[in-house]
Amino acid sequence: MANVIVVGSQWGDEGKGKIVDTISESFDAVARYQGGNNAGHTVVVGNEKVILHLVPSGILRKGKTCILGNGVVVDLPGLTHELNQLGRLAVKAEGHLYVGKNAHLVLPYHKILDIEREQNTARRIGTTGRGIGPAYADKVARVGIRIGDLLDPGFFRERLRTNVIEKQAHAPKESALHTLDADAIFDEQMAHFREVQAFLVDASAILNRMIDAGKKILFEGAQGTLLDVDLGTYPYVTSSSATAGGACIGTGVAPTRIDGVLGVIKAYTTRVGDGPFPTELGDSTGEELRRRGEEYGATTGRPRRCGWLDAISLAYAIRVNGFSTLALTKLDVLDPFPVLQICRAYRYRDQTLEEFPNETNILKECQPLYEEIEGWQESTVGRTSVAELPKKCRAFLDRLEAILGVDISIISTGPERDQTILLPTRTLKQWGLV
C-alpha cells in the first residue's frame, strides 16, 4: 500500500498533470486537495490534447476513482463543462468521480471582485480572474457557500441573497456587482448543480474507507510550492495551501496515512503572473525555452516567463515538502542548448545567499549566481531508458541529484504517456510503481 502526494516544486506548470496521468495507473484513486479552475493540467492521450482545470487527470485512466476534496473551490459551470468535455471523449464520470460536499463554491460575485481588484490597484498579483482568491477569502471569513448547501435550496437562496446584498453594499457605484441579481444566480447555479448532485460525498469518509480497505491513493494539488499562501512568494501567491501539508487539510486524510511525497520539477523554471523571479531570462534564450516548451498558460493562454533552473528555490521546496523523490519534466526542451546554467546562490546587495529568502522585497533584488554545465545537443525526445540518454545529459542529471540531495525517479522526455522513464529506485519500488 502507498498513499502518495504529488507536489509542484516551483511556481506551478511543472507538468504535474502528465506525471499524475502516467503513474495513476498504479493507484486506485486520485484525490485533488486544493485550488480551483485557475490552473490547468494538459494531458496528451493519443492524438487528443485534454485540458482539465478541476477534475483530476486520473479520470482519463479506465477504472480509476477521482475525488475533489473539501479544500478545492468549485466553479459549477466550469465543472459541468469539463464533464461534457469528458463525455465527448467517451470518458465515463458516473461511478468514478466524487465531489466533497464541503468544497466551497466560486460564485459570479467572486469573479467580479477578482477582476476589479486587479484593475483598480497598483499592487497587481497577476491573478487569472477566475474568482479563486475572493472565494477562499469568503471561506475564511465564514460567509462562503459550500456545494453541499445546495442540497437545501431554501438555505442556499437565503445565504446567496445575503451575500449579494453585502457585496453590493460595500462596492463602489461603478462596480459590476450592482448588475447582479441573486435570483438569476440561484437559478443558474441550481441548473448546474443538478448535473453534479449525484457525485456529492463526504470526501474524507470515502478516502479513509478506501485506505482502510488497502487501496492506494494519489493526492494532487494545483499550482506549486512557491505559490503556497503561507510558504510561497507572498503576496504573489495563490490563496490556498499548495504544499504537501495541504493534502491532509484539503481531503481530511491524516498525515500518518501518507507514505511519501513526489516532487515535480521542470528542467528549467517558469512562472505566470507578477512577482520576483531571479533566474528569469528576458533574452532570446528565454524566448527559445518558451517556444520549445510551449510555455503558455493552460487556463489563460498567457506566455509564461522562463529562466534557468533555480536550485536554491528547489532546495527550499524539498525542505518544506519533505520530498521522497523527484520527477523531472521537459528534459527534451534543453536538447539544443550548448551550455546550461543552474542557479546555486543569489547575490543580494553585498551578500551571497545560499538559502531561499522567503521575503519578496529581498527576492526581487536577488541576482542569480550560476554553475555552468555543458549541454548535450542531441535529441532526448521519446527516450524510455536512462541508457538511451546522451552521456552529457546523464551527467547533468547526476549533477542535479548531487546538488539537491534527492534522487530523480521519473524523467519525462515528451508530452505523451509513453515518453517517460521510470527508474528502479528504492522509492518507486516501495510505492509499487516499478
N, C-alpha and C positions, 0 to 999 in steps of 0.2 A: 504493500500500500504506500502511495506517495501523494501528498497534497502539496502542490507547488504554486507559488506566487510568481507571476511574470511582471517585471517592472522595467520601465524605460529608464535608462541611466543618464539621459541628457535632458534636452528641452522638448521631449516628445518627438514623434515622427521617426523613431529608430527602426521601425519595421516590426513592431510587436505583433501586428495582425498576421503577417506571414509566419512568424515563429509560432504563434498560438495555433494557427491553422495546420502547420506542419506537425507539431507534437501532440495536438489534441487527439489524434488517432489512438494514442496510448492512454488516454484518460476517459473516464466515464461521463464527466460533466465539465463545463466551463462556466465560471461564475464571474460576472462583471461587478466590481465593487465601488466604483466612483465615477464622477464625470457625467456628462450628458452628450448631446449630439453636437458639441463644439469640437469634437475630434473625430477623425475617421480612420478606419482600417481599410486599406486597399489590398485585396487578395486576388491573385490571378489563378483561375481554375480552368485549365484547358485554354480555350480562346476567349473566355469571359473574364472581364475585369469587374469585380464586385466591390463596391464601397459601402461599408456598414458603419453607422455612427452610434447606434445603441445596441443592436443585437450582437452578441459575441460572434466572432468569425468562426468559432467552432460549430455553428449551426450548419455550416457547409459540409460537415462530416456526417455521413449517414449514421443514424442511431445515437448520436450524442445529445445529451441534455444541456441546455443553456439557460442560465438564470441571471436576471437583473436583480442585484441586491438592493437593500434599503439605502445604501449610500449613493445610488445613482439618482439623478434628476431626469425625469421623463417628459419629453415633449410628445404628447399623444399623436398629433398629426404626423410628426416625424416617425414615430414608431409604426403607425399603420402604413405609412409609405414604404418603410423597409419590409414589412410583412407582404405587401403587394409585390414588391420587387422580388422577394424570395419565391413568391408564388409563381411569378413568370418564369423563374428558373427551375420550377418543379421541386423546390426545397420545401419540405413539409415542416411547418412550425407547430401544429397541433400535437400535443403529447411530447414535444421536445423543447419547447420554450416556456419558461415560467417568469413571472414578474412579481417581485416582492411588493406586497400591498402597502408597505410602509415607505416606499420610494416617493419622494416629493415630485410634484408637477411643475413644469415650466409653463407659465401661462402668458397670454398676449401682453399683459402689462409688464412682465419681466423683460420681454424683448424690447419694448419701447424704452424702458428705463435704461437698459444696457446701451442702446444706440444713442440716446440723448445724453447720457453721462459722458460717453466718449466724444460726442460732438461739442459739448459745452464745457470742456475742461482743458486746461493746459497740460495736465498730468495724464496723458493718454497711456493706457495699458496695452492697447492693441488687441482688444477682445474680438471674438467672432461676431458679436452682436446677436447671439442666439439666446440671450437671457439667462445664461447659466449662473453668473455671479449674483444677480438680484434674486434668483430662485433660492440659492444657498443662503443669501442674507435673510430672506424671509424664514427659511428653515431655522436658522439660529435665533432669529427674533421671535420664534414660536407663533408666527402667523401664517406659516406655509400651509399648503393643502396637499395631502397625500393621495396617491391614486386610489387607495382603499376607501377614502372618504366618499368617492363617487358611488359606492355601493348603497349609500343613503342619499338619494338625490336632494331631498329637502335640506339636509345638513349641508351638503355641498353648495346648494344655491345660496344659503344664508351666509356661509363663510366667504363665498365668492363676491357677493354683493357688498359685504362689509369691506373686503379688501379693495375693491374697485373704488368705493367711496373714499376710503382713506388715502389711496394713491392720488386720486384726483384732487383731494383737499390740499395736499402738500405740493402739487405740481404747479409750475408757472402757467399762466393763461394760454401761452402759445404751445404748450405740450400736447402731443398726440394722445396722451392719456385721456384727455377730455372727449375724445371721439369714441371711446369705448362704451359699449353697452353690456352690462352684466348679464342680461337675459340672452343676448346673442352669443356671448362667450359660453354660457351654460349649455345652450343648445348644441353648439359646435363640439364642445368637449364631450358631452354625453354621447353624441353620434360616434365619435372616435372610440370612446370608452366601450361602447357595446361591441366593438370589433375585437377588443383585447380582454374583456372582462373574464373570459374563461381561462385566461392564463394566470390570474392572480393567485398567489400563495403566500404563506408565511415562509419567506426565503430562508431564514435562519433554521427553522424547524426541518425543512426539506433537505437542506445541505447537511445538517448534523445527522439526520437519519441515514443519508447516503453514506456518510463516513462510518457510522456505526455498522453499516452493512458491508464495509470493506471496499467501498467504491473510491476511485481516485478522482480528486477534484483539482482542476487547474483554475487558478484565480487570476483574472486580468483586470488592469485598470486602463485609464486613458492618460494622455499627456505623459510627463516624465518627472523624474526626481527634482529637477531644478525648477519645476512649475508647481511643486507642492506648496500649499498655502502656509505651512509652518516652516518647512525646511528648504524652500526654493528661494529664488532671487526676488524676494518681496520688495515692492508691490507688484512686480511684473510676473505674476503667477496666476494659476487658476484658483478656484475658490473651494477646493476640496483636498483631501489627503491622497496624493497620487503615489506615495511611497508604500513600502511593503506593509507598514503598520496599518495603513488604511484598509487593507483587505479584511482584517478582523473586524474593524468598526463597521465597514460597509456591507458585511454579509452576516454578522452575528456568529461567526465561527471563531472559537478561542485560539489564541496564539499557540497553545500546547498541542493543537491538532494540525499544525503546519509542519511539513517535513523539509522544506527548502525554499530558496528564492533564486530565480533565474533572472539575471540582469541582461537586458538587451542594449547593446551599444552599436552605433553606426561607425563605420571605418573612418569617418570624418565627423564634423559637428555641424548641426543646423539649428536654427530657431525661427519661429514665426512670431511676428509682433514686435513690440518695442522692448527695450531693456538692454543692459550691458552684455557684451559678447566678445571676450578678449581675443579669441582666435579668428574673428570674422575677417574674410578676405573680400575687399572691395575691388579686386582687380580681375584680370582675365582668368586667373586660376580659380577664383571663387565662382566665376561665371561658368567655367568648364565643369566644376563639381556639380553646379546646379543643372546644367544641361544633361550631363551623363547620368546623374541620379534622378532626373525628372523631379526636381525638388519644388513642387508646387502643392499647396495645402489641399488635402482631400476634402476638407469642409468648405474652404473659402476660395480656393484656387490661387491664393496669394503666393508669389515667389518666396521661397524660404531663403533666409540669409545663410550663407555657407562659409565654413572655415575648416582649418586643420583640426585633427583630433586633440582634445584637451584632456591630458592625463590627470591634471590637478582636480578638475571637476569630477572626473571619473573616480578618483580615489575617495572623494567626498561621498559620492553615490554608493560606493562599496561599503563605506563605514556606516552610513545611516540606514542602509537596507539590509546589510549582512548577507551579501550575495554568496551563494554556494558555488556558482559557476556563471560563465558568461556565454551569450550568443552574440556573434559578430555579424552584422548585416552589411550589404552593399560593398563587399570587398572588391568586386569587379569594377566599381566606379573608379578605383585608384589605378587601374591597369596601365594607362598611358603615361603616367607621370614619372619623369626620370628621377625626381627627388621628392621625398615625403617628409613632412615635419610632424613631430609630436611635441606638444607643449608640456614642458617639465616643471616650469615655475613661472611666476609672474614678477614683473618689475613694477613696484608701486612706489612712486617718488624715489627715495634713495634706499628702498628696502627690496630684498628678494624674498618673495613669499612662496613657500613650498606647500602650504595648505590653503584650501579654498576659502576665501574671505566671504562669508555669507552676509555681507553688507553692500547694498547696491552702490552707495556713494564711494566705497573703496573699489569695488569691482569695475566700475565704469572708468577708472583711471589706470587699471592694470594693463600692462603690455606683456605679451607672451614671450617667454624665453624658450627657444626650441632646441630639440635634439634632431639632427638631420639623419635620415635613413635613406639608403639607396632604393629606388623603385625597381620594379621587375620588368615593366614594359612588355608584358606578354598577356594574352587573354586568360582570365580565370573563369570566364562565363561558363556556367553549367558544370564545372568540375565537381565530382562527387566523392573525392577522397583527398586527403592531405598529400598523399604521394603524387597526385596529379598536379599539384600546385607548383609553380616555378620556385626554384631554390631561394631566390631573394624574397619571394613572398612568404615562404616558410620562416625565413629569418626575421621578417617584420613581425609575424605572429609570435614567434618566440620572444622577441624583444618586448612586445607589448605585454605578454604574460609576466615577464620578469619585472617590468615597471609596475604593473598593477597588483601583482601578488595573488592573482586569481586565475585559474585555468579557463581556457576557451574551449567549450564543449561542442558548440554548434557554430557553423560558418555558412552564411548564405552567399551563394555565388550567382544569384539571379532571382527574378521575381516569382518564378514558378515553384511548386511544391518540391519537385524532384531536383531542383538546383540547390541542394542543401547537403552539407557534410555534417554527419553526426559522429563525433569521436567517441571511442570506447573508454571514456573517462570513468573514474570511480563514481562520480556523482550521477552520471546518466545511467550507469549500471544499477545504482541504488534506487533510482526513480523508475527503473524498468523501461527506459527508452531505447536501450541497445542491448 
